[in-house]
Amino acid sequence: MQKQYKLFLDDIRNVEQVFPALTNSDFVVIRSYTAFVSYIEQNGLPYFISFDNDLGEDETGQVLEDGYACTKWLVYKSNLDLRELKYNVHSANPVAKKQIESLLTNYINHLNNNK
């Protein structure tokens, strides 16, 4: 049986900044694309993910892989069944927020229509 957990993806914010009634102890808090992929590969798909998009820069100023990259990994590379996934996109970046929501919604609808 898969372990049930909630995942919070954000490089800076803590859970209570997005969900005032909750804390970091209510989620697995992930700060990067690499940690996101690694944690899900090791622990299975969470039942809920809250996505930030912009996940910062490295020490040279290069923009790091973002929440949309995490979403694309889930859809195109993870081979996980996302039909039951619940999600929230708390990114302040409106374009990226729409991209993440659209990709997940369209993919989950596709899975549900092609059972």
N, C-alpha and C positions, 0 to 999 in steps of 0.2 A: 504494500500500500504506500502511495506517495505521501511524503511528509507535507502537511499543509502549512504554508507560510505566505507572508506578504513581503514584497520587495519594494524598496524606496530607492530610486535612482536619482542622485543629485550630488554634484561635486562640492557644494557649499552648504546648502540649507539642511536643517534638521526637520524631522517629521512634524514637530509641533508648529513649525512655521507654515505648514501647508494644511495640516489637520490639527487644529488647536486642542481637540479633546484627546489626542494620542501623543505618544512619545517614541523615541528611537527604539525603545525596547519592544514596541508593538510590531516592528518591521525588521527585516534584514536590510541594513543600510549599505548601499553600494555606491561607490564614488567614481567609477570609471568603466569604460567599455570592456576592458580586459577582465576586470573583476566581475562584471555582469555575466559575461560569457562563461567564465570559469565557475562561478557559483551555480549557475543554472545547469551546466554540464554535470557538476558533482552532486547536486541536490534535487534535480528535476524542476519542472515548471512550477512557479508559485501560483496560487489561485488569484492573486491580485498584484498588479504592478502599478506604481505611480512613477511616471516618467518626467524627468527634466530633459531638456534637449542639450543646452550648451554645457559641456563638461570640462571647461577650462582649457588651459594651455600648458605645454610642457615647459621645462626650464629655459628653452631657447625661444619661447614665444610662439611655437607652432600650435595651432588649434588641434586639440585632441579629438578622437572619434566621439561622436555625440549620441544623444538619445535616439535619433533617427537611425543611426548605424546599428544601435542595439535592436531597434525594431526590425530593421532589414535582416539582421542575423536571425531573429526569432522566426520570421516569415520564410526566408529563403534558405537558411543553412541549418537550423536547429533540428529539423525533422520531428518537432514536438507537435502534438495535437492542441491547437490553440482554441478550440471551440468553446471551452468552458472558462477561458481567461477573462477576468474582469480587469479593467484598467482605468487609469486617470492620467491625464497629461497636465502637469502643473507648471510647465515651462512658461516663462514670461515672453518667449519668442513666439509671436502669433503665427508666423508662417510655418515654423517647425512644428508647433502644436497641431496645426491643421494637417501637416504631412503625416505625423505619427498617428493621429486619430484616423485619418483616411486610409492609410495602409492597413492598420489593424482591423478597422471596421469592414473594409472591402474583402480582406483575406478571410476573416471569420465568417462573413456572409457567404463567400464562395465555398468554404468548407461545409457550412450548414446546408447549402443548396445542392451539394454533391456528395451527400453521405452514401 
